[in-house]
Amino acid sequence: MHWGNATNESYWAEYDGLQHAKHQLLGRYLGGWFPILARWNGRVLYVDCHAGRGRHNKGQVGSPILALRTLLEHRLRARILASTEVCFAFFEINRPNYDHLCAEVASLGKLPHKIKVDPFYGDYEAQLRKIVKGLKQQKEQLAPAFAFLDPYGFKLPMDLFNELLDFPQCELLINFMYRYVDMAIHNPAQAHNLDRLFGCTHWRQLSDIEDRKRRAGETIALFSRQLQAEYVTHMYMKAANGTLKYVLLHATNHRKGRELMKEAMWSVTPDGSLTAFERNSPDQLVLIVLDPDLGPLKDHLWDRFVGKQVRMDKLYDWLLGELYLKKHLHKVLRGWCKEGLIKCTGYCGRFSFNKNPLVLFSAKRSAAI
C-alpha cells in the first residue's frame, strides 16, 4: 500500500517545521557519521529509499541533496575521501520526481572521484532485496550503510529492515507514519499490509486501546521491538494542532550510533522534548531555549545506584539506555557532589570525569529529592 499521490504536490510546494527538523536531524547525524565511518572503512554507503525530487518548490533541498552537500561541504572532506569511497544510492519510483532529482545532482557539478552517486528509477524494495540476496549467497558483507526510509505512506516491510540490520554495520532511519498506521489498524482491509509493516500479528490488539496517547505509545513500542536493533531512538513529529503525525526511528546495533543520534536529536530539540512541530517556522530565530528537565534523569539514576559504588564508565553504559547526554549526567553528578550526596574517589591528580572515578552514592535517597 502507498498512501496518496506519489508526486504529492503539496509536500513539495510547502516546507514546514517538520520537514526542516527532519533535515536538520539528518544533516547533524551524517556530519558525524561520515568521519567516524571513514576512519576504519574503505567504502561507506548512504541509501535514500524514497529520494523524491531533491528540492522543494521554495528552494529548500531534499534529503538526497542534503546528504551530498553534507559531505561536499564537510570541514573534514579531504580526510574522509583520502581513504574512503562514499557511495550514494537514491531510489525514486515516480518518473517526474526522478528526472528532477537527476537534474539536481547534475547541478552540483563534477564530483570528487571518490564520491559515487547512483540514482535508481524504481522501487527500492525489489532492488535492496536483490542486493541482500546476492551478498548472502556470496557470504559477503554490506559496506557500512545508513539507509533513510521516508515514504509518503507506509509501504515498509519489517523483514527487509531486519535483513539489513543483520549486516553488522547497517543503520536505519525510518519515518514511521503513525497517523496512517492508526487509521489502518481500524480497517480490516489493511490487515495484510500491517502484517508486513510490523512483521507480526500483535498489532491487532492495538485497536482495542481507546486512549489515544496510550495507543500511540504501544503502537510505536511494538514497531520498535520488532526491529532487530539493540538501540532504537525516537523523535516525535507533531501537527500544528499537536497531534502526532509521524515518528523518526533510528535503529542501530552500535553504541556510537546511538550516542551520535541522541546528540543530533538534542541539537534539533534542545529543550529535551525530542519533539518537533509542524507550526514551527523554518526561518524562525529561536532566542530563548528553556533548560531541559533533568528530574527524570535524577530519579532514574538515584533509583538505580542508591547506596552503591560504581565506576564512571559503568554510569556511561547505563546512560546509553536513557535519552539524556553525558553533559546532563555530569551536571547532575556535580550538583550531588556539592550537596554531599555522592563522593568521587579512585583517580589521580585533578578531578575529571574522563579519569573514570569511582562514584559512591549515599544510601539516603530522601536527601536527593
Secondary structure, 3 states (H helix, E strand, C coil): CCCCCCCCHHHHHCCCHHHHHHHHHHHHHHHHHHHHHHCCCCEEEEEECCCCCCECCCCCECHHHHHHHHHHCCCCHHHHHHHCEEEEEEEECCHHHHHHHHHHHHCCCCCCCCEEEEEEECCHHHHHHHHHHHHHHCCCCCCCEEEEECCCCCCCCHHHHHHHHCCCCEEEEEEECHHHHHHHCCCHHHHHHHHHHHCCCHHHHHHHCCCHHHHHHHHHHHHHHHCCCCEEEEEEEECCCCCEEEEEEEEECCHHHHHHHHHHHHHHCCCCCCEEECCCCCCCCCCCCCCCCCHHHHHHHHHHHCCCEEEHHHHHHHHCCCCCCHHHHHHHHHHHHHHCCEEEECCCCCCCHHHCCEEEECCCHHHHC
